Amino acid sequence: MISVEQALENILNTIKPLAPEQINISDALGRVLAQDVISNLTQPPSNISAMDGYAICCNESIEAENKIIKLKMVGEAAAGNGYFDKLNSGEAVRIFTGAPIPDGADSVIMQENTDRICQETVIIKETIKHGNFIRKKGLDFTEGKILITKGKILTARDIALIAAMNVVWLMVYRRPKIAILATGDEIVMPGEKISTGQITSSNSMGLYAAIKTLGAEPILLGIAPDDAESLKQMAAGAAGADLLVTTGGASVGDHDLIQKILGDIGLKVNFWRIAMRPGKPLIFGSINGTPMLGLPGNPVSTMVCSLIFMLPIINKMLGIDNNISNHTMAKLTTRLKANDKRQDYLRAEITYDENGNMQATPFTKQDSAMLSLLSKSDALIIRPPLAKAVDAGDMVTIILFPKGNNSF
């Protein structure tokens, strides 16, 4: 058996980012940039007003009568339709938010601090400050500047910025195509009639959802029975995929089903068996140049191993930095005994104490067939090999399950 760390290193040393492709900005949400995005313009393109009010020339030649300044109205400037004559001292231009600042103007007075006593005259009722309410040219960004860098997962906020930069086409990493193949005579698809001794293929459906939320494209190959020719034929459906993921047929006693039979059609095994719980019987290799991840058949083992191993594979294919850890710390609410030589991943609920500190409570039962507890879990508590016993109140390392639309 090898350690989780060694297994991850072996896996990621063989995986490379996929080739980029060009897409339209309208299809870019959630995609990963393969190239920096450079602005095509300066924003704002000129000095503009930050308020509705009056553009004025703020200088010493403006004199107040009884601390009230009267200015002559000479025009109007709206967004997209400016005032193009030069503004002189003692003059004002009615201006609206986003409108360009007229030549000669150097301050904007909010309309709430003015009185319009007639068509030609406006009264200023506040102290005039040079540069007030003017957004300077290039305040947000300038033409030619890199604003979003390679490797960024694009959000709605990023899309808004890219549109403001006047950029339409983006280079992003291609979404990996992940083929899923379940194995076993006892497995049937959800909705089918279940005979004695059979179970539904929860692994296939769980992996399908996990692959989609990780930004890849799942391909269901179906369920291969425990038959050599059927397994070979169905595995051939992975041709053209970027990764083949199998479930089942990897534990002691039946691992030859995957290794020997797929070996006949090109499978080369890098390793199998990892010092972890759940998930010990895990295979990694390649089949005719396509990486292959053989997950255990137990439902919880499949999902935990997909989080620990499949996620970083997909991340690397997408150009996402795997050096950004998804581990954090939480305070235990109960005692945990010393660990053996295998790294444990304990399903746990997360709560918060009166000070807002995160607390982790592991479920009493950790059977790898109990999907109901996995569904209730907020996190996995990581117990390293040979870890000493810890008490309630001690800090432990956890992996939080993502929430919301990116739920795992």
FENDAMO-V634644 format. One record per backbone hydrogen bond with DSSP energy under -1.0 kcal/mol. CO is the residue of the C=O (numbers start at 1). NH is the residue of the N-H. If there is no record, write none. Layout:
co=<CO & CO>
nh=<NH & NH>
This chain:
co=<2 & 3 & 4 & 5 & 6 & 7 & 8 & 9 & 11 & 19 & 21 & 23 & 24 & 25 & 28 & 31 & 32 & 33 & 37 & 37 & 39 & 43 & 43 & 44 & 47 & 48 & 49 & 52 & 53 & 54 & 55 & 56 & 56 & 57 & 59 & 65 & 68 & 69 & 71 & 72 & 75 & 77 & 78 & 81 & 88 & 90 & 92 & 93 & 94 & 95 & 96 & 99 & 102 & 103 & 106 & 107 & 109 & 110 & 111 & 113 & 115 & 120 & 121 & 122 & 123 & 124 & 129 & 131 & 132 & 133 & 135 & 136 & 141 & 142 & 145 & 148 & 149 & 152 & 154 & 155 & 156 & 157 & 158 & 159 & 160 & 161 & 162 & 163 & 165 & 168 & 170 & 171 & 172 & 176 & 177 & 177 & 178 & 179 & 180 & 181 & 182 & 184 & 186 & 188 & 189 & 195 & 199 & 200 & 201 & 202 & 203 & 204 & 205 & 206 & 207 & 208 & 209 & 210 & 211 & 212 & 217 & 219 & 222 & 224 & 225 & 227 & 228 & 229 & 230 & 231 & 232 & 234 & 235 & 236 & 238 & 243 & 244 & 245 & 246 & 247 & 251 & 251 & 254 & 255 & 256 & 256 & 258 & 262 & 262 & 263 & 266 & 268 & 271 & 273 & 274 & 275 & 277 & 280 & 280 & 282 & 283 & 284 & 284 & 285 & 286 & 287 & 290 & 291 & 292 & 293 & 294 & 295 & 298 & 299 & 300 & 301 & 302 & 303 & 304 & 305 & 305 & 306 & 309 & 310 & 311 & 312 & 313 & 314 & 315 & 316 & 317 & 328 & 330 & 331 & 332 & 336 & 340 & 343 & 344 & 346 & 347 & 348 & 348 & 349 & 351 & 353 & 357 & 358 & 359 & 360 & 361 & 367 & 368 & 369 & 370 & 371 & 372 & 378 & 379 & 380 & 381 & 383 & 384 & 387 & 390 & 391 & 394 & 396 & 397 & 398 & 399 & 403 & 404>
nh=<275 & 7 & 8 & 9 & 10 & 11 & 12 & 13 & 14 & 174 & 172 & 170 & 27 & 28 & 31 & 154 & 173 & 151 & 147 & 148 & 144 & 140 & 141 & 138 & 101 & 135 & 98 & 111 & 95 & 109 & 93 & 106 & 107 & 59 & 62 & 68 & 65 & 124 & 122 & 92 & 94 & 96 & 81 & 78 & 91 & 72 & 74 & 55 & 77 & 53 & 99 & 49 & 105 & 87 & 131 & 56 & 54 & 113 & 114 & 125 & 123 & 73 & 118 & 71 & 115 & 69 & 132 & 134 & 108 & 50 & 48 & 139 & 43 & 145 & 39 & 37 & 152 & 33 & 30 & 159 & 160 & 161 & 162 & 163 & 164 & 165 & 167 & 166 & 40 & 25 & 23 & 34 & 21 & 217 & 242 & 243 & 219 & 245 & 221 & 247 & 224 & 187 & 199 & 201 & 192 & 198 & 188 & 202 & 205 & 206 & 207 & 208 & 209 & 210 & 211 & 212 & 213 & 214 & 216 & 215 & 178 & 180 & 182 & 184 & 227 & 231 & 232 & 233 & 234 & 235 & 236 & 237 & 238 & 239 & 241 & 179 & 293 & 181 & 295 & 183 & 254 & 255 & 257 & 259 & 260 & 261 & 262 & 265 & 267 & 266 & 288 & 286 & 284 & 2 & 276 & 343 & 345 & 274 & 282 & 273 & 294 & 270 & 271 & 292 & 268 & 290 & 287 & 244 & 285 & 246 & 283 & 248 & 302 & 303 & 304 & 305 & 306 & 307 & 308 & 309 & 310 & 311 & 313 & 314 & 315 & 316 & 317 & 318 & 320 & 319 & 18 & 398 & 396 & 360 & 393 & 390 & 386 & 277 & 383 & 381 & 363 & 378 & 379 & 361 & 359 & 356 & 353 & 331 & 351 & 333 & 349 & 370 & 300 & 371 & 374 & 375 & 376 & 401 & 348 & 399 & 346 & 344 & 387 & 339 & 336 & 394 & 332 & 330 & 382 & 328 & 380 & 406 & 407>
